[in-house]
Amino acid sequence: LLFFYTLVSTNYSMRILVIGQGGREHAIVHALVKSPSVTEVHVIPGSDGIAQEAVCHNLDWKNTESLIQFCLRTEIDYVIVGPEDPLAWGLSDILRERGILVVGPSHAAAQLESSKKFAKQFMLDSKIPTSHFKVVHSVSEVMDAAQGFQAPFVLKADGLAAGKGVFICQNQLELKNAAITIFEKKTFGTAGESAVLEQFLPGWELSYLVLTNGVDFTPLPLSQDHKRLLDYDLGPNTGGMGTVAPL
């Protein structure tokens, strides 16, 4: 939120709570503790590394009432929600309903991240250029729909899969095996109840993130996330092998 930048640029002394425990949240914490406007940084649940810079609390963010009471008792000025799961779950909405300021999208907006088919349909409705796609629900649907695509094929589990639910398949055999992984082996659970078959687009991956209050926005530096496991992008997708920023 632009609100974040507005507050940090003032002389306020703030207590901030960060939700999460990964590298993204550690980077956020590392930046916050350098700010002269921030007096305390709390993290739920945090990690051993984050604990070197901030106060970590062994609380479950899904226990929302305990989380809200913690925010009120500690006089938290605002909360930054880092991971996708609590955003898709609607944590931002729950906190805002209780008057707690949050940096993080609503449940409705988080669908752009939590549902591939929602994001693709949003792009169609908004006339944002995107590759040809079809929503599929079974191995047979995937193979039937593949007749309208050219190799390589891209098959994506619809829901959140920790960055591992995307398969780039060089031929129909690889595509069938990926479909079996999603729909028969159910490797991704409910995240794989449906999937998106998408036409492959060659090029570079680019991440362009903005912070917005719904009216104005501030862009973050361009970055590039490295996803494939092996050299020359030959391996499967991972949750991320590191990020270069600014690109």
C-alpha positions, 0 to 999 in steps of 0.5 A: 500500500502507498500508505506504507511509504507515507508512514515510513517517510514520516517521523512516527515511531511504529510497531509493525507485525509481519506475517510469514517465515520465508526469505521474502518476509526476512527481506521485509523485516531487514528493511523495516529494522533500518527505518528510523520510523520503526521502533519494533518489528514483530513476526508471526511465526518468523524463523531462526534467521528472522529472530536475529533481527526482530521479535518472533512469536510462536502463534498461528495466524489462522487463530485470528482472534488470538492474532487480533488480540495480539495486535491490540495488546502490542499496539501494532500500527499495521500488519504486513502479510507476506505469504500467498496462503493467508492472503488467499485465505482472507486474513487481510479482510478479517484484520481490516474488519477489526480496524487493523491496518494491513499491507496486503490484498483482499481475498477477492484481489488475491485470487489473481495469485491463488487461481490461475483460471481466475487470473486468465479470465480477468485478463480476458475480461480486462483486454490484457494480452494473454496466451490461448488457454483452456480450463481442464478437469481431468486427464482426458480433458487435457489430452482432448484440449491439447489438439488445439495447442502446439508443443511445448504445452504448459499445464498449471494446477489452478490453485496455490502449489508453492510454485511447483504446480506448473509443467512445461511439457515438450510433447504429449507424453510429458503432458499426459504424465503431468496431467496424471500427476495433477488429477490422478495422483492428486499431488497438489490436493485441492489446488489441482481440482482444475487446471489451465492448459496454456499455449507456451510463450517463449521469452524472459520471465519478469516480475513487476510488482506495485503497491497501491491504495486503489487510487495511486500506486508505487512500483517496486524494482523490476525483478526476475525469479529463477524457477527451473531446477537445472541448468539451461532451464531443463528441470522442473519448476521449483518454488524459486531458486533465487531472485535478481533485483533490480533486473 
